[in-house]
Amino acid sequence: MPFLRIFLCFSLALLSYSGFSQKVKSLNLPSYDKEKLHFGFSLAINKADFVLTIADAAARPDSVLYTGVIPDWGFNLGIISDLRLHDYVTVRFLPGLTFQGRAMEYLIKPTSINPAYIEKKKVESTLLDFPINFKFRSERINNTSAYLLAGGKFSLDLASQEKTKNPDILKIDNMDYSIEAGFGFDFYLEYFKLSTEIKFSAGLKDRLTHENTTWSMPIDKLKTKVWLFSLNFEG
């Protein structure tokens, strides 16, 4: 995953730079972690996927030999509100707009007229996300600290086509609930704090709109799975 490698290299480079500069520079933002409330914004890329549960053989159409998921990349824009609960614990509300893409692929059985072929159905989402995360921060070492995240998220899919009558698309529900976990590094710069972060989100709800169509019947459950790679800027 080239984006993940770039993200990790960037984080390590910043960490190395911060560690080196701490030897020659004074403490940046010395009272930052004593303040009660902080605001900022987040820019991120995501890799969206599905956790697929195949339906029982009796429920699957004979014409479909295989069903799989093709993940894809998207991006996120978010607003950060961070409330200090303790010297090392904050609660974060990160409402944002998320653009996701992935696809389902189906291997269609050959017939006397047509050979076997693969049919792909794109599933694109434009989400309003409402995550609440608890952030557990390490002791600050000069201008750097590490942290862990845990929490949950409610999402509303503005691009859902669950109400349409078209039988030739795969329809998903417009709401989702997820649990989240991640980690990151805080870098205290001269005028603001920069964070690099990796977070995983696992959907709890079956997103599939179950219908008697070739594209829906092979699937028993379809749950969201997302990796998020973020740069957070806080003042």
JOWO-V704072 format. One record per residue. N is the residue number from 1. PHI is phi as a letter, one per 30 degrees, with the letter a starting at -180 (NA if undefined). NEAR is the number of other C-alpha atoms within 8 Angstrom. D_LAST is the distance of its C-alpha to the last C-alpha in Angstrom with 1 decimal. Layout:
n->N phi->PHI near->NEAR d_last->D_LAST
n->N phi->PHI near->NEAR d_last->D_LAST
This chain:
n->1 phi->NA near->4 d_last->31.2
n->2 phi->d near->5 d_last->29.9
n->3 phi->d near->6 d_last->26.4
n->4 phi->d near->8 d_last->26.0
n->5 phi->d near->8 d_last->27.4
n->6 phi->d near->8 d_last->25.1
n->7 phi->d near->9 d_last->22.0
n->8 phi->d near->8 d_last->23.4
n->9 phi->d near->8 d_last->24.3
n->10 phi->d near->8 d_last->20.9
n->11 phi->d near->10 d_last->19.4
n->12 phi->d near->8 d_last->22.2
n->13 phi->d near->8 d_last->21.9
n->14 phi->d near->9 d_last->18.2
n->15 phi->d near->10 d_last->19.3
n->16 phi->d near->8 d_last->22.3
n->17 phi->d near->8 d_last->20.5
n->18 phi->d near->11 d_last->18.1
n->19 phi->d near->10 d_last->21.3
n->20 phi->d near->8 d_last->23.2
n->21 phi->d near->8 d_last->20.7
n->22 phi->d near->11 d_last->20.3
n->23 phi->d near->6 d_last->23.9
n->24 phi->b near->6 d_last->23.4
n->25 phi->b near->6 d_last->19.9
n->26 phi->d near->5 d_last->18.5
n->27 phi->d near->8 d_last->15.8
n->28 phi->d near->9 d_last->12.2
n->29 phi->h near->10 d_last->9.7
n->30 phi->d near->6 d_last->12.9
n->31 phi->c near->6 d_last->12.0
n->32 phi->e near->6 d_last->8.8
n->33 phi->d near->7 d_last->11.2
n->34 phi->c near->6 d_last->13.2
n->35 phi->d near->8 d_last->10.8
n->36 phi->d near->7 d_last->12.3
n->37 phi->b near->8 d_last->9.8
n->38 phi->b near->11 d_last->6.4
n->39 phi->b near->10 d_last->6.2
n->40 phi->a near->11 d_last->6.1
n->41 phi->b near->11 d_last->9.3
n->42 phi->b near->13 d_last->12.1
n->43 phi->b near->11 d_last->15.0
n->44 phi->b near->11 d_last->18.0
n->45 phi->c near->11 d_last->21.7
n->46 phi->b near->13 d_last->24.1
n->47 phi->c near->12 d_last->27.7
n->48 phi->c near->15 d_last->29.6
n->49 phi->b near->12 d_last->32.9
n->50 phi->b near->10 d_last->35.3
n->51 phi->c near->9 d_last->37.1
n->52 phi->c near->11 d_last->40.6
n->53 phi->c near->8 d_last->43.5
n->54 phi->d near->9 d_last->46.8
n->55 phi->d near->11 d_last->49.3
n->56 phi->e near->8 d_last->52.7
n->57 phi->e near->5 d_last->55.3
n->58 phi->d near->4 d_last->57.3
n->59 phi->c near->8 d_last->54.5
n->60 phi->d near->11 d_last->53.6
n->61 phi->d near->8 d_last->55.5
n->62 phi->d near->6 d_last->58.1
n->63 phi->d near->6 d_last->56.8
n->64 phi->c near->13 d_last->53.4
n->65 phi->d near->9 d_last->53.8
n->66 phi->a near->7 d_last->50.2
n->67 phi->b near->12 d_last->46.7
n->68 phi->b near->8 d_last->43.5
n->69 phi->c near->11 d_last->39.8
n->70 phi->c near->9 d_last->38.1
n->71 phi->d near->11 d_last->34.3
n->72 phi->a near->11 d_last->32.1
n->73 phi->c near->11 d_last->28.7
n->74 phi->b near->12 d_last->26.2
n->75 phi->b near->11 d_last->22.5
n->76 phi->b near->13 d_last->19.7
n->77 phi->b near->11 d_last->16.9
n->78 phi->b near->11 d_last->14.7
n->79 phi->c near->11 d_last->12.1
n->80 phi->c near->14 d_last->10.2
n->81 phi->b near->11 d_last->10.5
n->82 phi->b near->11 d_last->10.5
n->83 phi->c near->10 d_last->12.9
n->84 phi->d near->11 d_last->14.0
n->85 phi->c near->8 d_last->17.8
n->86 phi->a near->6 d_last->18.7
n->87 phi->e near->7 d_last->17.5
n->88 phi->b near->9 d_last->17.7
n->89 phi->b near->11 d_last->17.5
n->90 phi->b near->12 d_last->15.1
n->91 phi->c near->12 d_last->16.0
n->92 phi->b near->12 d_last->14.2
n->93 phi->c near->11 d_last->15.3
n->94 phi->b near->12 d_last->14.9
n->95 phi->d near->11 d_last->17.2
n->96 phi->a near->11 d_last->18.1
n->97 phi->c near->11 d_last->20.9
n->98 phi->b near->13 d_last->22.9
n->99 phi->c near->11 d_last->25.8
n->100 phi->b near->15 d_last->28.3
n->101 phi->b near->13 d_last->31.7
n->102 phi->a near->14 d_last->34.5
n->103 phi->b near->13 d_last->38.3
n->104 phi->c near->12 d_last->41.3
n->105 phi->b near->12 d_last->44.4
n->106 phi->b near->13 d_last->48.0
n->107 phi->c near->12 d_last->51.1
n->108 phi->c near->12 d_last->53.9
n->109 phi->d near->11 d_last->57.4
n->110 phi->d near->9 d_last->60.0
n->111 phi->b near->7 d_last->62.9
n->112 phi->d near->5 d_last->66.3
n->113 phi->c near->5 d_last->65.0
n->114 phi->c near->6 d_last->61.4
n->115 phi->d near->8 d_last->59.9
n->116 phi->d near->9 d_last->56.9
n->117 phi->b near->8 d_last->53.6
n->118 phi->c near->8 d_last->49.8
n->119 phi->c near->8 d_last->48.2
n->120 phi->c near->8 d_last->44.4
n->121 phi->b near->9 d_last->42.5
n->122 phi->d near->9 d_last->38.9
n->123 phi->b near->10 d_last->36.5
n->124 phi->c near->10 d_last->33.4
n->125 phi->b near->12 d_last->30.7
n->126 phi->b near->11 d_last->28.0
n->127 phi->c near->13 d_last->26.0
n->128 phi->c near->12 d_last->23.8
n->129 phi->c near->13 d_last->22.1
n->130 phi->b near->11 d_last->21.0
n->131 phi->d near->11 d_last->20.0
n->132 phi->b near->11 d_last->19.3
n->133 phi->b near->12 d_last->18.6
n->134 phi->c near->11 d_last->18.7
n->135 phi->c near->12 d_last->16.8
n->136 phi->c near->10 d_last->18.7
n->137 phi->c near->10 d_last->17.0
n->138 phi->d near->8 d_last->19.3
n->139 phi->e near->7 d_last->19.4
n->140 phi->d near->8 d_last->17.0
n->141 phi->c near->6 d_last->19.1
n->142 phi->h near->6 d_last->17.7
n->143 phi->c near->13 d_last->14.7
n->144 phi->b near->13 d_last->15.5
n->145 phi->b near->12 d_last->16.1
n->146 phi->c near->12 d_last->17.7
n->147 phi->a near->12 d_last->17.7
n->148 phi->c near->11 d_last->20.0
n->149 phi->b near->13 d_last->19.6
n->150 phi->a near->11 d_last->22.3
n->151 phi->l near->11 d_last->22.7
n->152 phi->b near->11 d_last->24.2
n->153 phi->a near->12 d_last->23.9
n->154 phi->c near->11 d_last->25.9
n->155 phi->b near->11 d_last->26.5
n->156 phi->b near->10 d_last->28.4
n->157 phi->c near->12 d_last->30.1
n->158 phi->d near->9 d_last->30.6
n->159 phi->c near->9 d_last->32.9
n->160 phi->d near->10 d_last->35.2
n->161 phi->c near->9 d_last->38.9
n->162 phi->d near->9 d_last->40.3
n->163 phi->c near->4 d_last->42.3
n->164 phi->d near->5 d_last->43.9
n->165 phi->c near->4 d_last->47.6
n->166 phi->d near->5 d_last->47.5
n->167 phi->d near->6 d_last->49.1
n->168 phi->c near->6 d_last->48.1
n->169 phi->b near->7 d_last->44.4
n->170 phi->c near->12 d_last->42.7
n->171 phi->c near->11 d_last->40.9
n->172 phi->b near->10 d_last->38.0
n->173 phi->d near->12 d_last->36.8
n->174 phi->c near->12 d_last->33.9
n->175 phi->b near->9 d_last->32.1
n->176 phi->b near->12 d_last->30.8
n->177 phi->b near->11 d_last->29.6
n->178 phi->b near->12 d_last->28.1
n->179 phi->c near->12 d_last->27.0
n->180 phi->b near->14 d_last->24.2
n->181 phi->a near->11 d_last->23.6
n->182 phi->a near->11 d_last->21.6
n->183 phi->a near->11 d_last->19.9
n->184 phi->a near->11 d_last->17.3
n->185 phi->b near->12 d_last->15.7
n->186 phi->c near->12 d_last->12.3
n->187 phi->b near->13 d_last->11.9
n->188 phi->d near->11 d_last->10.0
n->189 phi->c near->10 d_last->10.1
n->190 phi->d near->6 d_last->10.4
n->191 phi->c near->7 d_last->7.3
n->192 phi->a near->10 d_last->4.8
n->193 phi->c near->11 d_last->6.3
n->194 phi->c near->12 d_last->9.0
n->195 phi->b near->12 d_last->11.5
n->196 phi->c near->12 d_last->15.0
n->197 phi->b near->13 d_last->16.9
n->198 phi->b near->11 d_last->20.4
n->199 phi->b near->12 d_last->21.5
n->200 phi->c near->11 d_last->25.0
n->201 phi->b near->13 d_last->26.0
n->202 phi->b near->11 d_last->29.6
n->203 phi->d near->12 d_last->31.2
n->204 phi->c near->10 d_last->33.5
n->205 phi->c near->9 d_last->35.4
n->206 phi->d near->8 d_last->38.2
n->207 phi->d near->13 d_last->36.9
n->208 phi->d near->12 d_last->40.3
n->209 phi->d near->10 d_last->42.4
n->210 phi->d near->6 d_last->45.8
n->211 phi->b near->6 d_last->48.6
n->212 phi->d near->6 d_last->52.0
n->213 phi->b near->8 d_last->51.0
n->214 phi->e near->8 d_last->51.3
n->215 phi->d near->10 d_last->47.5
n->216 phi->c near->13 d_last->46.7
n->217 phi->d near->14 d_last->49.8
n->218 phi->d near->14 d_last->49.2
n->219 phi->c near->13 d_last->45.9
n->220 phi->d near->10 d_last->45.8
n->221 phi->b near->12 d_last->42.0
n->222 phi->b near->12 d_last->39.0
n->223 phi->c near->14 d_last->35.6
n->224 phi->d near->14 d_last->32.2
n->225 phi->b near->12 d_last->30.7
n->226 phi->b near->11 d_last->27.5
n->227 phi->c near->11 d_last->25.5
n->228 phi->b near->13 d_last->21.9
n->229 phi->c near->13 d_last->20.2
n->230 phi->b near->12 d_last->16.4
n->231 phi->c near->11 d_last->13.5
n->232 phi->c near->12 d_last->10.2
n->233 phi->b near->11 d_last->6.9
n->234 phi->b near->11 d_last->3.8
n->235 phi->c near->8 d_last->0.0
